[in-house]
Amino acid sequence: MPTLPVTPAELAIAMVLVAAGSVVQGSIGFGMAVVAAPILLLINPVFVPGPMLLAAVFLVLLMALRNRRDVIVGDVAVATVGRILGTAPAAMAIRALEPSIFELLFAVLVVAVVLLSLKGIHLRRTPRNVFAAAALSGFIGTMSSMGGPAMALVYQHETGPKIRGTLSAIFTIGTAISVLGLWWAGRFGSTELQLALLLMPAVFVGFFLSRYTVGKLDKAHTRPAVLAISALAALAIVLRALL
């Protein structure tokens, strides 16, 4: 096995962040990448987006199985088509961008995710809105691994089990599509696969702990804290790229 381009300390921090993010996502339906990805990009860019996305596939599969009775099946098919259409331009952009430009775009997308979450946009859960949100989620998710908030806007008025079940089913397929897009773009190979496998135990720990936090996490406090951390990390990424 080739030497991985991360230190033991970086891997340990990554596992803690992924476990914490998995607790959040397992409890409210999304949030792992919003918690972990911006900080991981600062620690070591190799973690984002490929390893994060593949680790997320494992998490959303576990969540989809746990909440399978509450999945809105029709939405999954519509969202899958939208995800494919959103992934394609993101994969082409990643293939063409220099690392420094990618980091700046990543930071912009982090800010966009924060603004989407803060705006409190109210969208009805219609096939058209599900499709549009999935396309946006596919683009943002492939570029940054943070496609959750775009989809959550459409489901914010559904019950907790429906949010967790339906989003997880959509993300199981959609995130796998994004990983394939990264592979096509030359941004997912053996190194990313090994890192994703190393992160999966942390995913499982966070998923297990979320059994005890479902319905208990106070979103009135959790969401602002997560968004503030993400915004500060985005600012640090911009400053690092410009200075």
N, C-alpha and C positions, 0 to 999 in steps of 0.2 A: 504494500500500500504506500503510495507516494506521501511525502510529508505535506501536511496541510498548511496553508499560509495564515495560520492563526496561532496565537500563543495559548497555553492552558488558561491564563487569566481571562483572555478575551472570550474563550469558549465558555468558561464558567459564568461570566457576566451575561453572555448571550442566553445561556440556559435559564438563568434566573429571570431575565426579561421575558423570554418565551413562556415560562411557567406562569408568570404574573399575567401576561396577556391572555393566556389560555383560560385562566380563571375568569377574567373579565368577559371574554367571548363566550365561554361556556355558560355564563350567567345571564347575559343580555342579548346574545346572538351575533355580536361582532365585536372587534376591538383588539384582537391579538396583535395585528400588524401596526395599528395606530399606537399601541403602547410600546412595541419593541423596535419597529423598523427605523424610525428616525435616529434613535440612539445608537442602534447597531451600525448604521451607515457612518456615524462619527467614530465608532470604535474600530470597525474594519469593514470596508465596503463589500468585501466578498460575501457577507451574510445576506445582502439585499440585491435584487429581489428573489433570486432563485431558491436558495435554501429556505428562506422564510415561506415562500409560496408552497414548496413541497411539504414542509412541516405542517402548513395550514391545511393541506389536503387531508392529512391524517386526522387533524382535529375536527374538521367539519364532517368527515365521514363518521367519526365516533358520535358527534352531536346529532347527525341525521338519523343514525340508528336509534339513539336514545329518544328522539322526538318524532319517530317515523309516523305515528298515528295522527300527527297534527300538520303534516306537510300538505300544502295546497298544490296538488299534482299538476294542474293545468299551467300554473305559473312557471313551473320548472322548465317545461318545454319552450315557452315563450322566452324566458330569460336565457336559455342556452343559445338560442339563435342570436340574441342581442350580444351575449358575451363573445361569441365568435367574431362578430362584426367589430366589436370594440378592441379585441385582442390583436387583430391583423395590423392596423396602423401603428399600434404600440410596439409590436415586434419589429416592424420596419424602422421605426424611429430609433429603437435601441440599437439595432444593427448599424445604423449610420452615425450615431452620436459618439463623440469623444467622451472619455470618462468624466472630465471636468464639466462638460456641458450636461451630461446625464445627471450629475450631482445637483447642478443648479435647477434643472427641470424637476428633479425629485423634490427639492425644497419647495418649489412653486406648487407642486401637487400636494405636498403636506399642508401648505397654507390653504389650498383649495378645499381639502378635506375638512380642515378646522372650520372654515367659513361655512361649508355645507352643513356641518353639524350644528353650528351656532345660529344659523339663519332661521331655523325652525320652519322650514318650508313645508307646507301642507299639500301633499299630493294624494289623490285618490288611487286606490289599487285597481287600476284598469289595465287591460293587456297592453295598451299603448305606453302607459307610464312604466310598466314592468319592463317592457322591451327597451325603452329609452334609458332607464336606470341601469339595466344590465349592460348595455353598450358602453355607457360611461364607466361603470364598474370594471368592465373588461379592460378599458384603456388605462384607467388609473391603477387597477390591480396589477396588470402586467408590468407597468412602469415602476411601481413602487411597492407592490404587495398590499396596498391599502384600499381595496375596492369595496369594503364593507359599508361605510357611511352612505355611499351613493345608493345602494340597494335599501338600506335601512329607512331612507326617507319615504319610500313607498309603503313600508310595513309598520310605520311608527304607531299606527292606531289599532293594529291587530293585537290579539292576546299574546302574552309572553311565549307560551308553547308554540303557537303558530309562527311567531317571528323566528324563534330558534330553529324549529323544524324546517320551515320553508327556506330560510336563508341558508341553512346548512346544506340542504339538498341542492340548492342552486350553486352554492360555492363548491360543493364536491365535484360537480362537473365543470363549472366555470374555471376554478383554480387549476384543475388538471389541463384545461385548454390553454391557460396562460403559461403553464410550465412548458407545454409543447411549443408555444410561440417563442419562449426564451431559448429553447433548444435550437429552433430554426434560426434564431438571430445570433447563435453562437455564444449565448450567455448562460447556458446550462450544460455542464459536463460532469465528469467524474468527481471533480472537487466539490461542486455544488451538491451533488448527490450524497457524498460522504458527510458533508456538513449537515445536510437535512436529516440524515439518519442519526447523527449525534444529537440533534435537537429534539428528536421525537420522544425520548424519555421525559424531557421537560414538558412536552405537550401533554403526555399522558398524565403526569402528576397534576398539571393545571386542570385538565379535564376532570380528573377524579375529585379534586378539591372543589370544583364548581358545583358538585352535587350538594354541597353544604352552603353555597352562597347564592344559588338560584332563588330569586325572590327576596333576598336579604341585602344585596348590594344596593345602596342608596344612590340611584342614578343622578339625583340632584347634586351630589357631591363627587361621585366617581367621574362623570363625564367632563365637568370643567377641569378637574385635575389632569385627566388624560390629555385633553386638548391643549392645556397650558404647557405640559411637558413636550408635546409634539411641536407646538409653535416655537418654543425656545430652541429645540433641537434643529428645526428648520432654519432659524436665524443663524445658529452656529454653523450649519452647513454652508449657507450663503457666504458668511464671513470668511470661512476657511477657503472657499473657492475663489473669492475675490482678492484676498490678501496674499 
